[in-house]
Amino acid sequence: MIGKLTGQPEAVEMFRAWGYPVWFVYVTGVLEFSGAVLSLIPRTRFFGAGLLALVMLGAIGSHVVNADFGGMFPLAIVFLVVAGGVALA
């Protein structure tokens, strides 16, 4: 998340390699940060976890479409499961 918010070269290069514009790195970082903050507040926990789950579905989809099953792919699946669990709790 921090790497996307600050435009770390690794994050920018990954998005660029997948064909996304550079600004999408920042949008993704803001969505991840917003979801994390909303998940910490009891009244908005469901919405925050739902937002994070949607972002993780997008991440998993990007990995699958680009046949990139190493690196962050397994972690995205774990985050999706955790976010789904938090949303349902």
N, C-alpha and C positions, 0 to 999 in steps of 0.2 A: 504494500500500500504506500509506504513512504517513498519508495523508489519511483512510483508512478506520479505521486504528488510533486516530487522534486525534479522529475524529468531525467532520472538516472539513465545514462547511455545504454545500459543493458536492457532496460524496459523499453526505451524508445526503439532500439534495434529490433527487439522481438516483435513489437507491434508493426514496425516498418516491414519486416520480413514476411509478416502475414498479410500485408497489403492494407493495413489500417493507416489513416492519417495520424500525424504526430499529436494533434490536439486530442485524439481519442485516448491517448495515454493519460492525460490529465483528467478527462471526464471519468474514466474508469477509476482513477485514484480518488476523486471526489465522491463517487458513488460508494466505493469501499469504505472510505472514512465516515461518510454519512451513515452507512449501515452499521458500522461499529459503534458510533456514538448513540444512535437510536436504540441499539441492542442493550446498551447500558442503563437505559431509563425504563423502569418497569411498565409505564403506560404505553411506550412506543416499541417495546421489545419485539412484538410480533412483526411490526412493519420493518424494523431494522433487520431482523433475521430474514424476513421475506426478501428484502432488497439484496442482502448478501447472497441469498440462495439464487436469485435471478442473475446476479453478476457471475456467480460460479458456474451456472448453466451456460452463460455466454463464454466463459473461459474454457470450459470443457468442450463446447462446440468448436471453438477456435482451434483447440489442440487436435480434435478429431479431424476436422476439415483439412488441417495442414499436416496430418500424420506425425504429430510431435507428441509422442507418448512418454517421453522421458521428462526430466526436469521437474516442472511444476504441475504436470498433469495429475499424478497421484495425489498431490497435496490439494488440488482443486476439488477432487472427489471427496476427500476427507472434510474439507471446509463446507462443501455442499451438504454432506450428511449432518455435520454439526449444526449448521445454520437451520436445516430442516427440523432437527430435533429441538432446537431453541424455539423456533416458530410454533411448533406443536405443543410445547410444554406450557 
